[in-house]
Amino acid sequence: MPLLPPHFGPIVQNAFVVRDLEAAVDYWSAKIGVGPFYLLDHVRYGAVYFRGAPLAIDMSVAIAQWGDVQIELIVQHDAAASIYSEFLARHGEGLQHLGVMTASLDEHLARLRPLGIEPVQWGATANGMRFAYVNTDRQAGGMIELIETGPAVEAFFAKVRRAGADWDGSRPLRRL
């Protein structure tokens, strides 16, 4: 019997929900040796939806590269209901989702729908990067984020990779 291909591409990102972003960056850089982290402070969105309803959320992320995997640290500044606030309430800080790339978010979600895998939170950043977090946490223990490829996300991810490859330990948190 031939093997079926996985329904998701390789993991490119491990994302952690944290309460204190600067403390998390300090830990990851000093204790684990990962950095530098690029800060996206108070991320601006075009539109975001949580469980089908529009979501206004105030959050920041710090992103660094660790070998082939990106590390994303997420802090939510407000009390809006979201995948991050739900995770923090249920589990405390920790690994909340795995990120994978997709060429077409719409086509990928259409392929997953017959499997019972649906988006929980989705939308686009102000610069047009589209994403969807799907409900794989029910059985797999964590959500998977589909990140649609495109010039903006590819340029940013390449910058993070280059910085991680050449990082000398200085300035672990960098503002864009």
N, C-alpha and C positions, 0 to 999 in steps of 0.2 A: 504494500500500500504506500503510495507516495506521501511525503510529508507535506502538510499544508503550510503555506507561508504565514508568518505572524500577521495579525491584523494591525500592528503598529510597527513603525520603523524603529531603528535603534534609539536607545535612550541617549539624549544629548544634554539633559538637565535634571538635576536633583534639587528640589525646591523645599525649603524649610520655613515654617512659620515661626517667628520669634517675637518676643515681647520688647526687646531692646536691640535695635539694629546695630548700633555702634558697638555694644558689648559682644554681639554675635560676630561682627567683623573682626574685632580684636581677638576673639577666641580662635576663629578659623585661620587668621593670618599668623598669630603667635604660636598657637599650639599645634596646628595641623600643617601650616606652611603654605596655605592657599592664598593667592592674591595676585594683583591688587583687585579690590572690589570697586566696581563703578556704581555710583549712587544715582538712581533715578528717584529723585525726591518728589513726593506728592505727584504721582504718575497722573498724567492727563489722559483722559479717555474720550473717544468719539462717542461711543455708546457701549454700555455693558448691561447684561441681563443676568439675573439670578433667579433660577427656578421660574423663568418666563416673565418676570416683572422687571421693569427698568431698575437699575441699581446706580446710586450715587455713592461712591466709596472714596475715602481718603487713605491712601496707602503709599508706602515707599518700598523700593527694592534695592538690594545691592547684589551685583552679579560679578562673579570671577570664574576663571577657568582652572580646573584641576585635571590635568592630562587631557583625556578626550571628553570629559564631562564638565559641564558648566554647573556651578553652585549658585543658587539663587536664594537669598535671604529676604523674607517678606515680613513687613510689619504693617498692621492696619492701625491707623491713627484714630478712627472713629468707631462707633458701635453698630454700624450698618450690618444687617444680616448678610453674610457672604460665606463662601467656602472657607475662608480664612478664619472668620470669627467662630463658625461652627466647629472647625477643627480644634482651635485653641480651647474652646469650652469643653469639648469632649476628651481631648488627648493632651492638652498643654502644648508646649513647644515641641517641634519635631518635623520629620519628613512628611510633607503634606501631599506632594505630587511629583510625578516623573514627567519630564517634557520630551516630546518627540516632534519631529518635523513632518509636515505634510505638504504636498504640492497643491492640493485643493481642499480646503476645509469643508466646503459643501459636499464634494464627492466623498470624502472620507467619512463624514457623518452619515451620509446616505448608505454607505456600505456597512456601518456599524449598527444602524437602526434595527435591521432584522435580527440582530443578535441581542437586542434589548439594551444596548449601550447607547445612552442618550446624553446630551449636554446638560450640565447642571448650571454652569456659569459660562458665559461667552460674550464676545464683543470684539471691539477693535480699539487700539490706542489712538491718540490724536493724530499720530503720523501714519495711521492706516494698517498697523500690524494686527492681523486677525488671529484669534485664539478661541479655543473651547476646552473647558475642563469636563471630562465625561465621568459617568457614575461607576467607574471600575472599582471604587472603594468598597462597594457592597461585598464583593467576593474576593478581589485581589488585595485588599488591605490598604489601597491608596488610589488616589485619582491619577489619571493620565491627562496631561494637557497636550492638545494638538496645537502646534504653532505653524501657521501657514508661511511658507517661504515667500520671499520677496526682497527687493533691493534694500529696504530700510533694516529689516531684521538681519539679513545676511551681512550687511556692512557692520552693524553693531556687534554681532557675534564674532566676526573676524577680528575686530578691534580688541575684544575681550580675550580671544585666543592668543593674539600676538603679544598682548601685555602679560598674560600669564606665562608664556614661554620665556619671556625675557625679564621677569620680575626679579629684582635684587633685594626684596624685603622692605623697601622704602615706601612710604606713603600708602599704607594698606587700603585706605578709603579715598577714592577720588571722585570729585564731582564732575559731571559732564558739562 
